[in-house]
Amino acid sequence: MAKYLQGFFKPLNPHKYKGNPTNIVFRSSWEFRLMSHFDAHQDIVWWSSEEHVVHYRSPIDGKIHRYFPDFLIRLKEKTGVDQTILIEVKPLAQTMEPKKQKTPSKRYITEVYTWGINTAKWSAAEQYCKDRGWKFQIMTEKDIYK
């Protein structure tokens, strides 16, 4: 089983973090890389990690659940206008619908379950952002390691 890089992020610019800058947790090397970028980049006005909650209805049990997207950032565009972006970090493979199988394996069933939950979360996040004039973005390893 692969080990993932996890730990506490210590910002060099704690004034840019919205939330408790002594309790920023990263759950992967991708999240760590983005946190480092947000902390250091001059066009990031402020950022937070798992500080916002989006409610969504699960397609599995029909109940309302809470979803904590990975990041919320305020970015100063080159035009001088600020833009707020809600960001979810996911492996590219989890951003695509699983391919149908004639005989579903246990892995396929898990992938379909995950896809169903993720698409419900992302749909709710899209609406949440639209209601606020924000943007929702899913970032994968392809975006993070450009």
FENDAVEN-V44123 format. One record per run of one state. SS is the DSSP state (~ for helix, > for strand, _ for the rest). FROM is the first residue (numbers start at 1). LEN is the number of residues. If there is no record, write none. Layout:
BEGIN
{{SS & FROM & LEN} {SS & FROM & LEN}}
END
This chain:
BEGIN
{{_ & 1 & 6} {> & 7 & 3} {_ & 10 & 4} {~ & 14 & 3} {> & 17 & 1} {_ & 18 & 6} {> & 24 & 3} {_ & 27 & 2} {~ & 29 & 12} {_ & 41 & 3} {> & 44 & 6} {_ & 50 & 4} {> & 54 & 4} {_ & 58 & 6} {> & 64 & 4} {_ & 68 & 3} {> & 71 & 6} {_ & 77 & 5} {> & 82 & 8} {_ & 90 & 2} {~ & 92 & 4} {_ & 96 & 10} {~ & 106 & 27} {_ & 133 & 2} {> & 135 & 5} {_ & 140 & 1} {~ & 141 & 4} {_ & 145 & 2}}
END
